[in-house]
Amino acid sequence: MSILSSIHGPDDVKRVKKNQLKQLAREIREKLMAVTTKNGGHLASNLGVVELTIALHRVFNSPEDKIIFDVSHQTYVHKLLTGRNDEKFLQLRLTGGYGGFSNPEESKHDAFIAGHAGTALSVALGIAYARDRIGSDKNHVIAVLGDASMSCGMTLEALNNLAYATKRLIVIVNDNEFSIGKSVGAIPLYLNKILRSRLYQVVTVAVKKMLGSGKIGKSIIRHVRNLKRAIKSIILPISYFEYYGLRYFGPIDGHNIAHLEEIFDFCKRADVPVLVHVKTTKGMGFPSAVGSPEEFHGIDPALASDGSNLSESKKMISSGEVFGAELMKLARRDKKIVAVVAAMAYGTGLTALRDNLPDQYIDVGIAEEHAVTFSAALAKSGMRPVCAIYSTFLQRAFDQVLHDVCSQNLPVIFCIDRAGIAARDGTTHHGIFDLSFLRLIPNAVILQPKDAREFVNMFHSAFAWNCPVFIRYQKFYPPATSTGALEFSKFLRIGQSEELVAGERVCLISLGNMLSLAEEISTKLKAIGIGAGIVNAMFAKPLDEEMLKKIAGSYETIVTLEDNVLAGGFGSAILEFFNTQGIRAKVLRIGWPDRFISHGSSADILRAESGISADAAVAKIISASS
Ligand SMILES: Cc1ncc(C[n+]2csc(CCOP(=O)(O)OP(=O)(O)O)c2C)c(N)n1
């Protein structure tokens, strides 16, 4: 019988014999490979934390002890060890299966929700503070952060607050030297310096020897203490973390369970906040992932939700690739153009630009707030920044967009990838709020292309508009309907729309990717004798007011379609416009409802669950006209 299958919770992890731990780690890795290659997911990060997670559950007592994983994309191992090694794990990220991130609704071992980076330390501090006031002071709070998350603004804010908030907290920095790509900035560099130090190499060898001789125990702790002292005195005159009231221990080999257990056991007895610097290898156990951690950070599923081969999606056009290629073309012509990205070069399609035009590429790390204000200052100083951020992560930088960019009407072009539903990544990653939170900001110009060609025209035109521009788009564009290179072909006027089909009675106004749904609805309406009109809105702000007046005058029912929450979104904008103009029009809005949407196997499944389908729309239209 496999060891993993005998584990139904942390108590079972504690019962595993020491000489069986390697086997357990191997079985976990096999499971991770099997599930992520089928369903997609965060492979490399999880492969890297197998031993670390086993050690955590052997030493600490979850759920009384709270283990908070930053981002929580690396919690697959934690899920397997906390009673979730079952059918639902095989369905990880799919409809009916466990989610890919931590979620208290899923298990009592998930102490808090996560998906965005940099929250773990604030969460851990809050839990520790409450424990110290109203809880059991026996419980431990452990925050597990990646090296890249150490440089998030929120992490730094929490660090600054740490000494005042609690006396007892264990911060584990899982240092694999990678964010999605290579970690950037001064803090990862600082951690890196420690790892690269000669002293660390010497001590690591000594510790390994000791472990080999079976002499584990107090000697290791002594070594760590000596190492700490030596690091402080030789490499870094004063440890950075001690400024914040954190005792530094490390670096520790994150793949040596016995060693990790000893250190964690020691930390349990400390009555001060401690930081344990753990060195792991991203992708451990799978050579391809170790060799290319950026590519294997998050992998795409092999099969579509219906089991068909995903080669179908290969015909789709990657929006990142189109954006990256266009930006490169433009940047080669104009040295003032610079790409600003927050740790997402791969996902946003900027790796080629990073490699070919390094002087026009800035990765600020997982620091969206900084990326936006930094871009504002670049624009104010005469440069042409293009800020590439996923919709869900732009939520972080709302005030920076409002206060620093839009209040000064600065020409920053935001390319907002993964707008719309994110399907398998779930609640924390859906990009369905940006229209609502951007639309209320004066000066913002917001648009969404229906396809790759339209994106190219929008992107090129944006450089001439001289104001803040927000182009949102989903991960893939529909397959090209015409052949030939994607070239800038048409300069766009701010606020224009295009009437694609003239019709009668019902007008479907779609924004961006919702055009395909509009076409489906139109086909179904045609079958019952209604020849609906279709308008591609292009802009969510400003609206094409002339077009809207014309539509209101010539159709009985107007249907708006958006890949955004209905609250405050595109349809609401149209309602507001009619209201201020005193135009009476029957408007039906199709978009995401006022609740958080979970993960699901595909966008279509999630849409259907929320009534965003052609059938539901037709039923709504018919009932509104009767
Ligand atoms: C605010 C925010 N921006 C970007 C991301 C996308 N993201 C997910 S994991 C990750 C890298 C995390 O690196 P690290 O913390 O070092 O963990 P590792 O995966 O290397 O273990 C990034 C940038 C995110 N989750 N949250």
The ligand as an ORCA input file, in Angstrom:
! r2SCAN-3c Opt
* xyz 1 1
  C      -0.675     40.528     -6.453
  C      -0.244     39.383     -7.325
  N       0.487     39.638     -8.439
  C       0.876     38.618     -9.230
  C       0.535     37.331     -8.922
  C       0.901     36.199     -9.856
  N       1.829     35.246     -9.188
  C       1.403     34.070     -8.710
  S       2.627     33.195     -7.988
  C       3.756     34.386     -8.376
  C       5.186     34.204     -8.014
  C       5.349     33.928     -6.585
  O       6.702     33.761     -6.330
  P       7.149     33.278     -4.916
  O       6.375     34.032     -3.887
  O       8.611     33.363     -4.818
  O       6.641     31.779     -4.854
  P       7.128     30.502     -5.716
  O       6.063     30.259     -6.750
  O       8.437     30.798     -6.317
  O       7.159     29.411     -4.733
  C       3.163     35.458     -9.040
  C       3.862     36.648     -9.521
  C      -0.243     37.120     -7.760
  N      -0.662     35.907     -7.399
  N      -0.601     38.160     -6.985
*
